[in-house]
Each structure stands twice: as structure tokens, then as C-alpha cells.
Amino acid sequence: MKNTKSTEKKTVLITGASTGFGNLTTRRLLQEGYKVFASMRNPQGSNRARAEELVEHAREISAELTILDIDVTDNESIAKGVATVLTKAAGIDVLINNAGQAYMGPFEAFSDEQLRQQFDVNFFGPAPLNRAVLPGMRDAGQGLIVHVSSGLGRAVFPGTGVYSASKFALEAMSEAIRYEASAFGVDSVTIEPGAFDTGITGSFVEPERRTESEAYGPLSDTSGNFRTSLDAYFQSGGGDPQEVVSAILNAIETEPENRPARVAVGADVNFVTALNESALPHQREGLRTFGMEAFESLAS
């Protein structure tokens, strides 16, 4: 793939910047000269220390950073945050939908409220953010939306149904926008990380319906099972999150005509890369079947 870096600073809005991929990506973008609007929940309260660390990092390297208070489950918060960016910058060149959460356990054991909570973060958060930035990107004739999904956004295992369902939905939205907004010079891509040592194992959410969960035996402790296997994987040297950071940066800096729709990242998700590649000819055939040959090149 041919890469190109613009000499002018692009403006990037990223969600979930307090920890994990969001925090690391923010730091990398600042180092690379991007103008970054890093959002998180409650930067003046529970995330104050993390926000201050990012501000100090930006100051040390003379980078442009603005911390935003955005709760992706609150549409008013999203609208206010995007409006703040647009008052301080000419426009938003890149949106990185990174904020996410993982609900793990037997599907039957999750309450309706928990299902909505999972989708609120992983799907209904990115959706209004996309709607908020797309008009400006269309008017500008350029823009990129990066959706941070998961290897479990392309595959599903026992105990991951709720999480996978939300990420499947995210990927469908990302691909639809890729086709629909292409006429305006706007692109949308999906990054599918495998297991990476970002502290995610400590934030798994378990089912509320304990009786139903316990009926599934070992699957009732899906979170614990994943923690055990992933901790061993990380201790063996696997799961460097900088791989994902580099994949996000590469998506931003790759020329639009060379960007793939999906990029699986990690040694443990080679099977996802295979799934992606095997699906492409069928996706193209589907587009042709419904008279949408013009979009075939985007199914890549």
C-alpha cells in the first residue's frame, strides 16, 4: 500500500481517549503533528488525572490538543462536543470512533437493559457522532471515519453474543457509510483488533440474570475464562497495543483509493483476515446482483 502524509495538520476527533487504544492513539497522533480533539467522559472529575497527563504530554512536545467532555451514550453531549470542535477548527478531517465496552456471558443471562447499554456504547454512540460530522465532511469533499471494532465484530464465540452483535452492527454501519459517502470524497474504514493488553479484561461486564447464567455451567464465567487465557497470552509477550495504533495511523495516512474496508490486527485474528478476504468476491457479486457495480471497488 502506498502511504502519504499531508504537510498540513489534519484535525482529528477521537472518542474514548482516557485509556487503552484511544489514549495511545491520541499520543501517537500528537507526535505525528495532528491537531487532536481527544474526548472522554468527565475529564474534570473521574478522568481528570488521565486528561491532565495528555495535556502535559502535548505541552512537552508542543502539540495541539483539546480535551473534550463527551459521553457517547448522551446525544446532547455528542452534539456539544462536535460543536466545540467546529468552533475551534475549520472542520473535522478524521473521526475515530474508539470508545467501547464488552459484555461477556451467555446471551440469555443478559437483561434487556444490559443489551441496550451495550448497544448504547458500541453502536448508538458512534451513530450520532457519524451523523454530526458527515455534513461537514461532505461539504469539504473529503474526510475519514475510523471505526474501532474487534475480531469479534467478524466472528462470534460462545459467551460473546451480546458484544459481537453490537460490533457486527458497528461494522455494517461503517461499510454502508463507505459506499454511500464515497460520492462526496468521504471514506469509512473498520479496524478489527484481536486481543491486546489495554486493561480491557478488567472492564468486562457480566450478566445480571445470575440464575440463567449459572445454568450454562462453565460459560457462566465467560469473563473469568477470557481473563485467564488472555492474561497468559499477554504474559507470553503477545498483544502489543501499539500494533493497533499503527493500524489506525496507517488508515489515516493511506491514500483513499488504497484503503481496505476492514483491517484485522493481531496474530490471534489471522482467521478474521481470512474471513474478510473470502467474503470480498461474494460482496462484489451481491453488489452486481442489485445493479450496484459502481461500488465494487470499495468492497476491498
Buried (B, 14 or more C-beta within 10 A) or exposed (E): EEEEEEEEBBBBBBBBBBBBBBBBBBBBBBEBBBBBBBBBBEBEEEBBEBBEBBBEBBEEEEBBBBBBBBBBBBBEBBBEBBEBBBEEBEBBBBBBBBBBBBBBBBBEBBEEEBBEBBBBBBBBBBBBBBEBBBEBBBEBEBBBBBBBBBBBBBBBEEBBBBBBBBBBBBBEBBBEBBBEBBEBBBBBBBBBBBBBBBEBBEEBBBBEBEEBBBEBEEBBBBBBBBBEEBEEBBEEEBBEBEBBBBBBBBBBBBEBEEBBBBBBBBEBBEEBBEBBEEBBEEBBEEBEEEEBEEBBEBBB
